């Protein structure tokens, strides 16, 4: 699958993913959640990492990149 985005769209996508991942991790921290939700949180985190990498490749460094990268990684166990 191919998705073409300009730099502004990429920034909006990153901010939306950051908010979603943050909310998901907060929920997982306060309640265990089901396996489907844990998998969705892991996939959202992975997608956010990919978008951050695309921004770096495009030379557009995210201003809050350190905040989200400090979120815990999901175990695949």
Secondary structure by P-SEA (a helix, b strand, c coil): cbbbbcaaaaaaaaaaaaaaaaaaaaaaaaccccaaaaaaaaaaaaaaaaaaaaaaaacccccaaaaaaacbbbbcc
